[in-house]
Amino acid sequence: MNKQTGEKNTKSPNWVLGLTGGIGCGKTAISNMFEELGITIIDADIVARQVVEPNSTGLNAIIAHFGEEILLSDGTLNRSALRTRIFTNHTDKEWLNNLLHPLIRNKILADLNAASSAYVVLVAPLLFENGLDKQCNRTLLIDVPKNIQVERTVKRDGVSLDQVNSIIATQMSRENKQQKADDILNNDRDLALVKLDLLLLHDHYLKLVSKNTT
């Protein structure tokens, strides 16, 4: 569903599609389809893990702030312990956000710049919430009803209904995302049908890229 014909300015020289959606909407399945078409995928969640790998600037700063007890025995970040620490301490949470957000944003931008495919897809669950849509020429929402989100996430992650509903409550509402997104792909149906629509979108994006470079 094309809702706009205009394109946003981007800081990357490459043409960027921002792909987003709530938990359990099937972002990975859709990004895999783009990857099969030869499109480079940059996943914000993966980048967030990369910036705190052993010996990274991010992890070294976290160790200096929280102490080595924030590490697992293999020297990697104990994410569970970190979540517990910042959950009960607003100051620590703010400090961590101030450290990580610029590192993540800079790594994402570097990866976008390095991409060599016709265009590049930036996958980010919090694309709009974190302002990452400003790095994109166009945005695509992978959309499913809330009950499908809940059902898929409970089955996939083995978590409770309350936990899933709590996660959904912290994300931008489905309605707001629908209003903000340039394009919407319904993922509440057979994947073969979804792929047909995705191929149409892919052709549309290639035409937009062509216009942008001529």
URRA-V676520 format. One line per field, one symbol per residue. phi: phi as a letter, one per 20 degrees, with the letter a starting at -180 (. if undefined). Layout:
# URRA-V676520
phi = ???
This chain:
# URRA-V676520
phi = .edcdfcefceefeeddedbrfgmengfffffffffenefdddfffgffffcfgmfgfffffffednffedefenefeffffgffffdbffffffffffegffffffffffffefcfgbcddebgdgffemfffedfbcceedbfgffgfffffffdmdegffffffffeegfgfffffeffccdfddagfffgfgfffffgffffffffffdd
